[in-house]
Amino acid sequence: MSCKLVWSLSDQLDMFREYKNKIMEIVGENRTATIISKGIYILCTGSNDITNTYVFRRVEYDIQAYTDLMASQATNFLQVCSIKRPKEKVRS
């Protein structure tokens, strides 16, 4: 068994989905939606992401292209993770 110290954004999203499914199994879809919608989420990335990973990708990217790639991946991650509340029905 190996121990992973760093998870990619896509790994983190997969783990979030797994966690959400576990909650749903326990409390159901409606209660899960409430729990998830009232949660606080923190995304933390650091400058060491570049120093730890760029050395492996420098053949493919210059530093500007690599930072653009990382910013794009973070943006996509946030768009996928955004939790949109359903629009409330207007009562007449």
N, C-alpha and C positions, 0 to 999 in steps of 0.2 A: 504494500500500500504506500502510495506516495502522498506527500503533502504539498499542495499548491499554495504559494504565498501571495500570488497576484492573479486576479481574475480580469479578463478583458471585459469591456462594456457589454458585449453580446453574452458572455458567460453570466454576468450579473443579471442581465435581463432574463435569461433562461432560469436562473435561480429564483428570481422574483415570481416568474410564472409558476414554477413548481410550488413555491410557498403559497401563492394565491389559490392554486388547486387544492392544496392540503386544507386551507381554511374552508374552502367551499365544501369539501367532503364532510367537514365537522359541523358547520353552521348553515350551510345552504347558500344559494346564489344571492338572494336579497340581502342577507346579513353580511355576506362577504363584500358586496358592493358598498354597503354602508361603511364597513371597516376600512376598506381601501380608500374610499373617497374622503375619509376624515383623517387619513394618515399624513404624517410629515415625512418627506423624502429628501435625503441629502445625497447629492452626487459630488464626490470629491475626486479630483484628478490633480496631479502634481507635476512639477517640472521634471521630476525624476522619471516620469513616463518617457520623456525624450531621451534622457541619458541612459536609461536601462534598455531601451528597445531600438534606438536609432542605429546603433552600431551594427545591428543585424540587417538593417534595411537600407543602409547608405549606398549600396550598389544600385538600388532601384530608385532612390529619391535623393535630391539635394535637401538641405535642411529646411528651406522654405516650402518645398513641395510636401515634405513630411509633416511639418506643423500644420499645413493646410489640410492634409489628410486626417490628422488627429482631430482638428477642429470640426471637420465635416462629419467624422464618425461620432463625435460627442453630440453634435446637433441632431443627427439622425437618431441617436439613442434617446435623446430627450423627446423628440417627436413621437417615437414609438411608445415611450413610457408615459406620455401625457395622458392624464385621466380626465376625460371630458364628462362632465355631468350632463345627463339628458336634460333637454329643454323642458321646463315645467309647462304643463298644459294650462292654457288660459281658460278660466271659468267664465261662462257667460251669465 
